[in-house]
Amino acid sequence: MKTLNNLKIISAVLLFVAGLSACDKPRPAESAGKKIDQAAEKVGDKVDAVVDKIGAQSDKAGVAINDTEITTQVKAAIFAMPGLKTLQINVLTSKGIVKLSGSVDNQASSDRAIALAEAVDGVKAVENRLEIKSR
């Protein structure tokens, strides 16, 4: 939001400067007004392009932050569950999809890890790549 406000201020200043420069020239008022309108349109287009670019970057950053949050919460849930060997379970999140890999002792541990991951807010799906290792 701060960037958007700064862009609005810059746009206003550029319009003002364009208006002043057009007024200094010995041309009819219509010509000066037309130049101000053209300058305002160009500045508006550039501001829109910058705002769109900032919005796209913010969306990408938001996804990365959410994925990191989800991964952290899934790891914490697995770590807190007695009986799961947390050092053997890897968690990777991409666009809300959690991928569990590594090894567990039995099917029940695999099922528990999947259930814990699915319970975390923001998880869209869980891909189970856990291998069951016998002792």
N, C-alpha and C positions, 0 to 999 in steps of 0.2 A: 504494500500500500504506500509506503514511503516513497518508493521509486515512482509509482504512478503519480503521486502528488508533485514530485520534483519534475516529472515530464510535463505536467500541466503548467507549472510555473515557467519552465523553459519555453514552452509553446507560447504562452502569453507574452513573454519578453520578446521573443522573435517576431511575433505579430506587431507589437508596439514599435520595434526597431524598423521593421519593413514599412510600417505606416509613416513613420517619421522620414525615412529616406525617400519615400515616394512623394511626400509633401514638399520636400526641399527642391524638387526639380520643377522647372517652369513648364508644367503641362496642365492640361485641363483637369478639373476635379474628377471627371468621369474616368480618365485614364489612371489617375492615382488610386481611385477606388477599385478599379479593375485589378490593378497590380496588387493591392492589399488582399483582395479576394483570392487571387491566384496564390499569393504567398501563404495565406491562411490555409488554403486547400492542401498545398504541398506539405506544410508543417503538420497539419492534421493527419495526412496519410502516413508521414514518417512516425508520428506519435503512435498511431494505430499499429503500425508494423512492430515497433519496439514493445508495445504493451502485449501484443500477441506472442512475441518471442519470449518475453519474461514469463507470461502465463504458461507457455509450453515447458519452459525450464522449471518452473515451480511445480508443475504436475509431475515431471520426472523425479524431482527431488522428493516430493511427497510419497511417491511409490517406493523409493529407496528407503526412506525413513520408516514407512510402514512395514516393509519387508524385514528390516533390521529389528524393529520392535517385535514383530511376530516371532522371528527366530529366537530372540532373547526370551520371550515368554514361554515358547515351547521347550527350550532347553531348561529353563527354571522349573517348569512343571515336571519334566522327566527327571531332573536332578532331585526333586523333592519326593519322588515316588520310591519308597523302599523296594528293593529287589531288582530295580533296573540298573544295569551296569552302564552308567551314563557316559563313561569314557569310550564306550564302544558304539554309541549311537551318535551319528552325525546328523545335523539339521541344516538344511539350506532352503531359503524361501525366495521365490521369484514371482512377483505379481500376485501375491497372496496364496500361491500354491507351495505347500510345504513338502519337501522331499526328505524322507527319513532313510538313512543308509547305515550300514555297519552290521553288527551282529548282536543277537540276543540269545538267551539260553533256551527259550521255549516259545511256543505259539502264544501263550497267555501274555508273556512279556511284550511280544510284538503287538498284540491286540491292545494292551494297556497304553503303549507308546502312541499308537494311532489314535486312540480315544482321547488321550491328553492333548495331542496336536489339534484334533478336530474341535476341541472345546475352547481353544484360544480364539478370542475375538479377532475378526479380520481374515481368518483362514477360509479360503474358498474351496480347497481340496487338499487331500493328503496322498502323496504317492509313496507307497510302501516298497522300499528296496532293502528292507531288513532281511538278513539271512539268519536262520535258526541254526545255531551251532550246538552240537551235543558235547557234553563235558567229557 
